[in-house]
Amino acid sequence: MTYRVCFVCTGNICRSPMAESVFRARVAEAGLEDRVEVDSAGTGGWHEGDPADPRTVSVLEEHGYDSGHVARQFQPSWFARLDLVIALDTGHLKALRRLAPTEEDARKIRLLRSYDPAAGDDDLDVPDPYYGHRAGFEECLEMVEAASTGLLAAVREHLEGRAA
């Protein structure tokens, strides 16, 4: 069975495509690409059909990540096929919980930085770099990379539980 993870931010052109690209690379490095499917979406449809923000693309490419992406809006019907829905900030978390058709679906939603033990519990948001400078995109990448290790461990644990 395939384990499906979807990263969600506001417009699906900055944070969530960055998280998707980084996590997909981690999944491939772990040799799990045939067992884990990774994608992303936005809570809104403003950028649907657009590529990732050029600053996202350049930061990803400079760090050796794939940058191919087309924005789309998250649909409540997707909960049925997803195992994990990763929100990039608490606003996305709340929006996704409102969209969740069932309590079981709501339990699939997690904040990305909750997988980074160094993040603490006070502020688990990945700040939106869209209205800022390139440094915000670099900071976003650092946060995504830091959380991806713990997220991969959690996904591995679920996969091992499925195999048992």
HELIX and SHEET records of a PDB file:
HELIX    1   1 ARG A   15  GLU A   29  1                                  15    
HELIX    2   2 PRO A   54  GLU A   62  1                                   9    
HELIX    3   3 PRO A   76  ALA A   80  5                                   5    
HELIX    4   4 THR A   90  LEU A   99  1                                  10    
HELIX    5   5 GLU A  103  ALA A  106  1                                   4    
HELIX    6   6 LEU A  112  TYR A  115  5                                   4    
HELIX    7   7 PRO A  117  ALA A  119  5                                   3    
HELIX    8   8 ARG A  134  ALA A  163  1                                  30    
SHEET    1   A 4 VAL A  36  GLY A  42  0                                        
SHEET    2   A 4 TYR A   3  CYS A   9  1                                        
SHEET    3   A 4 LEU A  84  ALA A  87  1                                        
SHEET    4   A 4 ILE A 109  LEU A 111  1                                        
END                                                                             
